[in-house]
């Protein structure tokens, strides 16, 4: 009688597939990191009571925000200022367009996942035009041709399908985020063409190119944001609160394509219940006030506020 075939661990080994081995190793490492971060915050949430529902980890977030701010002020900002002084504006614009052109492929994929077929086709047409006529994306000829630049990622896709954002928290060195955006971040990193292209560079001889491109993209983005951070320093009384509110407002607007539904304010509801029925004055709509304040206090609009107060 013939002995049945026994499946050994070697039959499914990936040692002969170094590319897949690296992929699965990175995927597992990313999932473990995300799980560890979320588990830490869930444990911290268990001991919190009577806190801001959007920011139950505020004490922790402020500590990490202060650390990130110190790193930015002492390292990244000075480097970006020197970079901006040395590199001409047209070169910085070309670098920004190059990376943005790669991002349009993944933006189109997310628009398709959100059932926005027209926007997805527009994004991919942008890639074709900018790659061919824009010299590998250095020039944004697609915008001149009337093709709008969109801003989508997997976190927005999850939000579009109804997944709540979860609490706000600050990640060391990476900055503001939410539970939903953190879970989507690794997908964005490995699925975007830029991330895939960088990940495909496995040779030790060109490892410097991989990290050099990441560094160039970060510094170029930081140099573009120098003016906004200066305005924040001038206008915001509490930089942490400003950053948190602006980030949450922006992410919510992106998920709903600039037309988010009105959020209910728990404080407003409690005041309405406590208000005597015979009182003539209407309760103050704090949610509207908060929305208006948050809408003003964004890096894109704070300059007009500063100028208005200066007059």
C-alpha positions as CSV (number, residue, x, y, z in Angstrom):
1,X,0.0,0.0,0.0
2,X,1.4,3.4,-1.0
3,X,2.0,5.7,1.8
4,X,0.1,9.0,1.4
5,X,2.0,12.1,0.7
6,X,2.9,14.1,3.7
7,X,2.9,17.9,3.5
8,X,5.9,19.3,5.1
9,X,6.5,23.0,6.1
10,X,9.1,23.1,3.3
11,X,6.4,22.6,0.7
12,X,5.1,26.1,1.4
13,X,8.4,27.8,2.1
14,X,9.0,31.2,0.6
15,X,12.7,31.0,0.8
16,X,12.9,30.7,-3.0
17,X,10.7,33.7,-3.5
18,X,12.7,36.6,-1.9
19,X,10.3,39.2,-3.3
20,X,7.2,37.7,-1.8
21,X,9.1,36.9,1.4
22,X,10.0,40.6,1.9
23,X,6.4,41.6,1.0
24,X,4.8,39.3,3.6
25,X,7.4,40.2,6.2
26,X,6.7,43.9,5.7
27,X,2.9,43.3,5.7
28,X,3.1,41.3,9.0
29,X,5.4,43.9,10.5
30,X,3.0,46.7,9.5
31,X,0.0,44.9,10.9
32,X,1.7,44.2,14.2
33,X,2.8,47.8,14.5
34,X,-0.7,49.1,13.8
35,X,-2.2,46.5,16.2
36,X,0.2,47.5,19.0
37,X,-0.6,51.2,18.6
38,X,-4.4,50.6,18.6
39,X,-4.1,48.2,21.5
40,X,-2.2,50.8,23.5
41,X,-4.8,53.5,22.9
42,X,-7.7,51.2,23.7
43,X,-6.1,50.4,27.1
44,X,-5.6,54.1,27.7
45,X,-9.2,54.8,26.8
46,X,-10.4,52.3,29.4
47,X,-9.4,54.6,32.2
48,X,-10.8,57.8,30.7
49,X,-14.0,59.5,31.8
50,X,-15.7,62.9,31.2
51,X,-13.3,63.7,28.3
52,X,-13.7,65.2,24.9
53,X,-15.2,62.4,22.8
54,X,-13.1,63.4,19.8
55,X,-9.9,63.5,21.8
56,X,-10.1,61.1,24.8
57,X,-6.3,60.7,24.7
58,X,-5.5,64.4,25.0
59,X,-3.0,64.1,27.8
60,X,-1.0,61.6,25.8
61,X,-1.5,63.5,22.5
62,X,-0.1,66.7,24.0
63,X,3.1,65.0,25.1
64,X,3.7,63.4,21.7
65,X,2.7,66.6,20.0
66,X,5.3,68.5,22.0
67,X,7.9,65.9,21.1
68,X,7.1,66.1,17.4
69,X,7.1,69.9,17.5
70,X,10.5,69.9,19.1
71,X,11.9,67.6,16.4
72,X,10.3,69.8,13.7
73,X,11.6,73.1,15.1
74,X,15.1,71.8,15.8
75,X,15.7,69.5,12.8
76,X,13.1,69.4,10.0
77,X,12.2,73.1,9.9
78,X,15.9,74.4,9.7
79,X,16.7,71.8,7.0
80,X,13.6,72.8,5.0
81,X,14.5,76.5,5.3
82,X,17.9,75.8,4.0
83,X,16.5,73.7,1.2
84,X,14.0,76.4,0.2
85,X,16.8,79.0,0.2
86,X,19.1,76.9,-2.1
87,X,16.6,75.2,-4.4
88,X,14.8,77.5,-6.8
89,X,11.0,77.6,-6.7
90,X,10.5,76.1,-10.2
91,X,12.6,73.1,-9.1
92,X,10.6,72.6,-5.9
93,X,7.4,72.9,-8.0
94,X,8.7,70.2,-10.4
95,X,9.6,67.9,-7.5
96,X,6.1,68.3,-6.0
97,X,4.5,67.7,-9.4
98,X,6.6,64.5,-9.9
99,X,5.4,62.9,-6.6
100,X,1.8,64.2,-7.1
101,X,1.8,62.5,-10.5
102,X,2.6,59.2,-9.0
103,X,0.0,59.7,-6.3
104,X,-2.8,60.2,-8.9
105,X,-2.7,56.5,-9.8
106,X,-3.7,55.5,-6.2
107,X,-6.1,58.5,-5.9
108,X,-7.9,57.1,-9.0
109,X,-8.0,53.7,-7.5
110,X,-9.6,55.1,-4.3
111,X,-12.1,57.1,-6.3
112,X,-13.1,53.8,-8.1
113,X,-13.5,52.1,-4.7
114,X,-15.8,54.9,-3.8
115,X,-17.8,54.3,-7.0
116,X,-16.7,57.7,-8.4
117,X,-15.9,56.3,-11.8
118,X,-15.8,59.6,-13.6
119,X,-13.2,61.0,-11.1
120,X,-11.2,57.8,-11.3
121,X,-11.0,58.1,-15.1
122,X,-10.0,61.7,-14.8
123,X,-7.2,60.9,-12.3
124,X,-5.8,58.3,-14.6
125,X,-6.0,60.6,-17.6
126,X,-4.0,63.1,-15.6
127,X,-1.3,60.5,-15.2
128,X,-1.2,59.9,-18.9
129,X,-1.0,63.6,-19.8
130,X,1.4,64.6,-17.2
131,X,3.7,61.6,-17.8
132,X,3.9,62.1,-21.5
133,X,3.5,65.8,-22.2
134,X,4.6,66.9,-18.7
135,X,8.0,65.2,-18.8
136,X,7.4,62.4,-16.3
137,X,5.1,64.6,-14.3
138,X,7.5,67.5,-13.7
139,X,4.9,69.8,-15.3
140,X,1.2,69.7,-14.4
141,X,-0.3,70.1,-17.9
142,X,-3.4,68.1,-16.9
143,X,-4.6,71.0,-14.7
144,X,-4.1,73.4,-17.5
145,X,-6.2,71.1,-19.7
146,X,-9.1,71.3,-17.2
147,X,-8.6,67.9,-15.3
148,X,-9.1,68.6,-11.6
149,X,-6.6,67.4,-9.1
150,X,-8.3,65.2,-6.4
151,X,-7.3,64.2,-3.0
152,X,-8.2,60.7,-2.0
153,X,-6.6,57.9,0.2
154,X,-7.7,54.6,1.7
155,X,-8.7,56.3,5.0
156,X,-11.2,58.4,3.1
157,X,-12.4,55.3,1.3
158,X,-13.1,53.6,4.6
159,X,-14.9,56.7,5.8
160,X,-16.9,56.9,2.6
161,X,-18.2,53.4,3.3
162,X,-19.2,54.4,6.8
163,X,-16.3,53.4,9.0
164,X,-16.1,56.0,11.9
165,X,-12.9,57.9,12.2
166,X,-12.4,57.0,15.8
167,X,-10.5,59.1,18.4
168,X,-7.9,61.5,17.4
169,X,-4.3,60.8,18.4
170,X,-0.8,61.9,17.5
171,X,1.7,59.4,16.3
172,X,5.4,60.0,17.2
173,X,7.2,61.6,14.3
174,X,4.3,61.0,11.9
175,X,1.9,63.6,13.4
176,X,-1.9,63.8,13.7
177,X,-4.1,60.8,12.8
178,X,-7.2,58.8,13.9
179,X,-7.8,55.1,14.5
180,X,-9.3,54.8,11.0
181,X,-6.5,56.6,9.2
182,X,-3.8,54.7,11.0
183,X,-5.3,51.4,10.0
184,X,-5.4,52.6,6.4
185,X,-2.0,54.2,6.4
186,X,-0.1,50.9,5.7
187,X,-2.4,50.1,2.8
188,X,-1.6,53.5,1.3
189,X,2.1,53.0,1.9
190,X,2.3,49.7,0.0
191,X,-0.3,50.2,-2.6
192,X,0.6,53.6,-3.9
193,X,2.9,53.6,-7.0
194,X,5.4,55.7,-5.1
195,X,5.5,53.3,-2.2
196,X,5.6,50.3,-4.5
197,X,8.4,51.8,-6.6
198,X,10.5,52.5,-3.5
199,X,9.8,49.1,-2.1
200,X,10.9,47.4,-5.3
201,X,14.4,48.8,-4.8
202,X,15.9,45.9,-2.8
203,X,19.5,46.1,-3.9
204,X,21.9,47.3,-1.1
205,X,23.8,49.3,-3.8
206,X,20.8,51.6,-4.4
207,X,19.4,51.7,-0.8
208,X,20.4,55.3,-0.7
209,X,18.1,56.1,-3.6
210,X,15.2,54.6,-1.7
211,X,15.7,56.7,1.5
212,X,16.8,59.7,-0.5
213,X,13.5,59.9,-2.4
214,X,11.5,59.6,0.8
215,X,13.6,62.3,2.4
216,X,13.3,64.6,-0.6
217,X,9.6,64.3,-0.7
218,X,9.3,65.0,3.1
219,X,11.6,68.0,3.0
220,X,10.0,69.4,-0.2
221,X,6.5,69.2,1.5
222,X,7.8,70.8,4.7
223,X,9.4,73.6,2.7
224,X,6.0,74.3,1.0
225,X,4.3,74.4,4.5
226,X,6.7,76.9,6.1
227,X,4.4,79.9,5.5
228,X,1.4,78.0,7.0
229,X,3.3,77.1,10.2
230,X,4.4,80.6,10.6
231,X,0.8,81.8,10.5
232,X,-0.2,79.2,13.0
233,X,2.5,80.4,15.4
234,X,1.2,84.0,15.0
235,X,-2.6,83.3,15.2
236,X,-3.1,80.2,17.4
237,X,-3.3,80.6,21.2
238,X,-3.1,76.8,21.6
239,X,-1.2,75.3,18.8
240,X,-2.2,71.7,19.8
241,X,-6.0,72.6,19.8
242,X,-5.6,74.4,16.5
243,X,-3.8,71.5,14.8
244,X,-6.3,69.0,16.1
245,X,-9.4,70.9,15.1
246,X,-8.0,71.8,11.7
247,X,-6.9,68.2,11.0
248,X,-10.3,66.7,12.0
249,X,-12.2,69.4,10.1
250,X,-10.1,68.8,7.0
251,X,-10.3,65.0,7.1
252,X,-14.1,65.2,7.5
253,X,-14.4,67.6,4.6
254,X,-12.3,65.3,2.4
255,X,-14.4,62.2,3.2
256,X,-17.6,64.1,2.3
257,X,-16.1,66.0,-0.6
258,X,-16.5,69.3,1.0
259,X,-20.1,68.9,2.1
260,X,-20.1,67.1,5.4
261,X,-23.4,66.6,7.4
262,X,-23.9,68.6,10.5
263,X,-22.6,67.0,13.6
264,X,-24.7,66.8,16.8
265,X,-23.1,68.6,19.8
266,X,-23.7,66.6,23.0
267,X,-23.3,69.8,25.1
268,X,-26.0,71.5,23.1
269,X,-28.4,68.6,23.6
270,X,-27.8,68.7,27.4
271,X,-28.4,72.4,27.5
272,X,-31.7,72.1,25.5
273,X,-32.9,69.5,28.0
274,X,-32.1,71.8,31.0
275,X,-33.6,74.9,29.4
276,X,-37.0,75.9,31.0
277,X,-39.9,75.4,28.6
278,X,-41.2,78.9,29.1
279,X,-38.0,80.8,28.4
280,X,-38.3,83.1,25.5
281,X,-34.7,83.1,24.3
282,X,-33.7,80.4,22.0
283,X,-30.7,78.2,23.0
284,X,-27.4,79.2,21.5
285,X,-26.4,76.8,18.6
286,X,-22.9,76.0,19.8
287,X,-22.4,73.4,17.1
288,X,-22.8,76.1,14.4
289,X,-20.4,78.4,16.3
290,X,-17.9,75.6,16.7
291,X,-18.2,74.7,13.0
292,X,-17.7,78.3,12.0
293,X,-14.7,78.8,14.3
294,X,-13.1,75.5,13.1
295,X,-13.8,76.5,9.5
296,X,-11.9,79.8,10.0
297,X,-9.0,78.3,12.0
298,X,-7.4,76.4,9.2
299,X,-3.9,77.0,7.8
300,X,-5.5,78.0,4.4
301,X,-7.6,80.8,5.9
302,X,-5.8,82.0,9.0
303,X,-3.8,84.6,7.0
304,X,-7.0,86.5,6.2
305,X,-7.9,86.5,9.9
306,X,-4.5,87.8,10.9
307,X,-4.7,90.6,8.3
308,X,-8.2,91.5,9.4
309,X,-7.1,91.9,13.1
310,X,-4.0,93.9,12.0
311,X,-6.1,96.6,10.2
